[in-house]
Amino acid sequence: MNILITGGAGFIGSALADALDTAGHTVIPLDNLTVSSRRPSPKGLVVRDVRSLTARDLDGVDTVVHLAALKSVPDSFWTGNVEHNVAADRHLLTTFVGSTARRLIMASSCEVYGEQTGPLAENAPYAPRSPYAVGKVATEQLAGIYRPLLDDGRQLGILRFFNVFGPQEGDDAVVPAFLSAVTGDRPLTIEGDGTQARDLTYIDDAVTMLTRVLDRPELLPVVNLGSGGAVPVRDIAHAVIRAAGRGTITHTAPRINEISSFTADLHLFTGTYGTVDRTPLDEALARSLKSFGRPLATTAARR
């Protein structure tokens, strides 16, 4: 396949680009290099903003995987990342509709579910609790509006990611923040009491799930990509301390509109794409810890 990946130099995008290249696909990773990362840029990186793409740029591409976004939930309360993300997403939607590309896969987030109990299935109602989540809801609804405009044989799918982590991730999520703190001999800072739980998806497992989606001819309209289980943040902190052999914990005030738990319901994914062997958390953290001696590159590219 000929695959264009936006956010292709970012954490998930670069890992996916490397895996697809190894599998023999033609991969075009595209990124505007505005978000810093520890990951090296993938082979053949095109430095370009998503909003500059035209329909002609997508002609000849089989599948577009749209991962580019400003993804910090806390920052979304105070910055313009929602407006940026929705504008980029809508531009790519209209560009795709006007092109001959066969498929568009767009990244969404577990954040669209908000505060709900139990494993979260794709048919659960939207309940966003942050501006970032509102932006992802808007993108999903825009996709639903544009999907009927596609000719027969052309497809548009949404992937809801659940807390992807792993080696060389930036510091803007709970696991890398803990890893960065412990390697820098700083306390691991937990917002609130740490009982809030997160469904953690190791990067290798997420890439396996992504390639399963890409390998099938038909896209689901919306599907979860997660582990199917949730771990309390305080347990994540203790697991990081075990992996490092040292560390202390401190607490700060809870995050604005903190969500108590995210757990992915994977029945739709596994029923369509099969089960995925999960990397144990302690093993995943030990692998990730090894990468945190490398500083963030200020001009590197990222999702």
C-alpha positions in Angstrom: 0.0 0.0 0.0 0.9 3.6 -0.5 0.3 5.3 2.9 0.5 8.9 3.9 0.9 9.5 7.7 0.3 13.0 9.1 2.1 13.6 12.3 4.5 11.1 10.8 7.4 12.2 12.9 5.5 12.1 16.1 5.4 9.4 18.8 2.8 7.1 17.3 3.3 8.3 13.7 7.0 7.6 13.5 6.6 4.1 15.1 3.8 3.3 12.6 5.9 4.6 9.7 8.9 2.4 10.7 6.7 -0.7 11.1 5.0 -0.2 7.7 8.3 0.5 6.0 9.7 -2.7 7.4 6.6 -4.5 6.2 7.3 -3.3 2.6 4.7 -0.6 2.2 5.4 2.7 0.6 5.2 5.3 3.4 5.1 9.1 3.2 5.5 10.5 6.8 4.5 14.2 6.9 5.0 16.6 9.8 5.4 20.3 10.4 8.0 19.8 13.2 6.3 22.1 15.7 6.1 19.7 18.6 9.2 18.4 20.2 10.0 14.7 20.7 12.7 12.2 21.6 12.1 10.0 18.6 14.3 10.3 15.5 12.5 11.4 12.4 11.4 8.5 10.1 12.9 7.9 6.7 11.6 10.1 3.9 10.0 12.7 6.2 8.2 15.5 4.4 8.2 18.7 6.4 4.9 20.3 5.6 1.7 21.5 7.4 -1.4 19.4 7.0 -3.4 22.5 6.2 -1.3 23.0 3.0 -2.3 19.7 1.5 -4.4 19.7 -1.7 -6.5 17.0 -3.3 -3.8 16.5 -5.9 -1.4 15.7 -3.1 -3.6 12.8 -2.0 -4.3 11.5 -5.5 -2.4 8.2 -5.9 -2.4 7.6 -2.1 -4.3 4.5 -1.0 -4.7 5.3 2.7 -4.2 8.5 4.7 -3.6 8.0 8.5 -4.2 11.3 10.2 -2.4 11.5 13.5 -1.2 15.1 13.5 -2.6 17.1 16.5 -1.8 19.3 19.5 -2.8 16.7 22.1 -2.2 18.2 25.6 -5.5 18.0 27.5 -4.4 20.5 30.3 -3.0 23.0 27.7 -6.3 22.9 25.9 -8.0 24.9 28.7 -5.7 27.9 28.0 -4.4 27.7 24.5 -5.8 27.5 20.9 -5.0 23.9 20.3 -8.7 23.0 19.9 -9.1 25.6 17.1 -5.9 24.4 15.5 -6.9 20.7 15.6 -10.4 21.1 14.3 -9.3 23.4 11.5 -6.6 20.9 10.4 -9.0 18.0 10.7 -11.7 19.7 8.6 -9.2 20.7 6.0 -8.0 17.2 5.6 -11.6 15.9 5.4 -12.5 18.2 2.6 -9.2 17.6 0.8 -9.8 13.8 1.1 -13.3 14.0 -0.2 -12.0 15.9 -3.3 -9.2 13.5 -3.9 -8.9 9.9 -5.3 -7.4 8.4 -2.1 -9.3 5.3 -1.1 -9.3 5.5 2.7 -8.9 8.1 5.5 -8.2 7.0 9.1 -8.5 9.8 11.7 -7.2 9.7 15.2 -9.7 10.5 18.0 -9.3 10.0 21.8 -10.9 8.2 24.8 -11.4 11.7 26.1 -14.6 12.0 24.1 -16.3 9.6 26.6 -15.7 11.8 29.6 -17.0 10.6 33.0 -18.8 7.2 32.4 -18.7 3.9 34.3 -17.4 0.6 33.1 -15.7 -0.4 29.9 -16.4 2.2 27.3 -18.0 0.9 24.1 -18.0 2.9 20.8 -21.8 3.5 21.1 -21.5 5.2 24.4 -22.7 8.9 24.4 -20.2 11.8 24.1 -19.5 13.4 27.4 -16.4 15.6 26.9 -14.9 17.3 29.9 -12.0 19.3 28.3 -11.7 21.6 25.3 -9.4 19.0 23.7 -12.2 16.4 24.0 -14.7 18.8 22.6 -12.4 19.3 19.6 -12.2 15.5 19.0 -16.0 15.2 19.3 -16.3 18.0 16.6 -13.9 16.0 14.4 -15.9 12.8 14.8 -19.1 14.6 14.0 -17.6 16.3 10.9 -16.4 12.9 9.7 -20.0 11.6 10.0 -21.2 14.6 7.9 -18.6 14.0 5.2 -18.8 10.2 5.1 -22.0 10.1 2.9 -20.3 12.3 0.3 -17.8 9.6 -0.5 -18.1 7.5 -3.7 -18.6 3.7 -3.5 -15.4 2.0 -2.4 -14.0 5.0 -0.5 -14.0 4.9 3.3 -13.5 7.0 6.4 -12.8 5.6 9.8 -12.1 6.9 13.3 -9.7 5.4 15.8 -10.1 6.3 19.5 -6.7 5.9 21.2 -6.4 5.1 24.9 -3.2 6.5 26.5 -0.5 5.2 24.2 2.9 5.2 25.9 6.4 3.8 25.4 10.1 4.6 24.7 11.0 8.1 23.5 7.6 9.6 24.3 7.4 13.3 25.1 6.7 14.4 28.7 3.1 15.6 28.2 1.4 12.5 29.6 1.4 10.6 32.9 3.8 7.8 32.1 6.5 9.8 30.4 6.2 12.5 33.1 6.8 9.9 35.8 9.7 8.4 33.8 11.3 11.8 33.2 10.9 12.6 36.9 12.5 9.4 38.2 15.5 9.6 35.8 16.0 13.3 36.8 15.9 12.4 40.6 12.7 14.5 41.0 9.6 13.3 42.9 6.8 11.7 40.8 3.9 14.2 40.9 0.4 12.8 41.2 -2.5 15.1 40.6 -5.1 14.4 43.3 -5.0 11.2 45.3 -4.0 8.9 42.4 -7.1 6.7 42.4 -8.0 7.9 38.9 -7.3 5.0 36.5 -6.1 4.9 32.9 -6.2 2.3 30.2 -2.5 2.2 29.1 -1.6 1.0 25.6 2.0 0.2 25.0 3.3 1.6 21.7 4.2 -1.7 20.1 0.7 -3.0 20.9 -0.9 0.2 19.5 1.1 -0.2 16.2 0.0 -3.9 16.0 -3.6 -2.7 16.3 -3.1 0.0 13.7 -1.6 -2.4 11.2 -4.5 -4.9 11.8 -6.9 -2.0 10.8 -4.8 -1.2 7.8 -4.5 -4.7 6.6 -8.3 -5.2 6.3 -10.1 -3.9 3.3 -13.0 -2.5 5.2 -12.9 0.3 7.8 -15.2 0.5 10.8 -16.7 3.9 11.3 -15.4 4.1 14.9 -13.3 1.7 16.9 -11.4 1.8 20.2 -7.6 1.1 20.4 -6.7 0.3 24.0 -5.7 -2.4 26.3 -9.0 -3.2 27.9 -7.9 -2.6 31.4 -7.3 0.4 33.7 -4.5 1.1 36.1 -4.8 3.6 39.0 -2.2 6.5 38.6 -0.7 5.8 42.0 -0.1 2.2 40.9 1.6 3.4 37.7 3.9 5.6 39.9 4.8 2.7 42.1 5.5 0.5 39.0 7.8 3.2 37.7 9.7 3.3 41.0 10.0 -0.4 40.9 11.4 -0.3 37.4 13.9 2.4 38.3 14.8 1.0 41.7 14.3 4.4 43.3 11.9 7.4 43.5 9.5 9.3 45.7 5.9 10.5 45.2 4.4 13.9 45.9 0.8 15.1 45.3 -0.7 18.3 43.9 -4.3 19.5 43.4 -6.5 17.4 41.1 -6.6 18.3 37.5 -9.6 20.4 36.3 -12.5 18.2 35.4 -10.5 15.1 36.2 -12.0 11.8 34.9 -12.0 8.9 37.4 -11.4 6.1 34.9 -10.9 5.2 31.3 -11.3 1.5 30.2 -11.6 0.5 26.6 -14.3 -2.0 25.6 -12.5 -4.0 22.9 -15.3 -6.3 21.8 -15.7 -4.5 18.5 -12.0 -4.5 17.8 -11.3 -8.1 18.7 -14.5 -9.3 16.9 -13.3 -7.6 13.7 -9.5 -7.7 13.8 -8.7 -10.4 16.4 -7.0 -10.4 19.7 -3.6 -8.7 20.3 -1.1 -10.0 22.8 -0.4 -7.3 25.4 3.0 -6.3 26.7 3.0 -6.6 30.5 3.1 -3.2 32.2 6.3 -3.8 34.2 8.1 -4.9 31.0 6.7 -2.0 29.0 7.9 0.5 31.7 11.3 -1.1 31.9 11.7 -0.7 28.1 10.4 2.9 28.2 12.7 3.8 31.1 15.8 3.1 29.0 14.9 5.9 26.6 14.6 8.7 29.1 18.3 9.7 29.1 17.7 11.3 25.7 16.6 15.0 25.8 13.7 16.4 23.9 14.8 17.8 20.5 13.4 21.3 20.2 12.9 21.1 16.4 11.9 17.4 16.1 8.5 16.5 14.9 5.6 15.3 16.6 2.0 14.2 17.0 
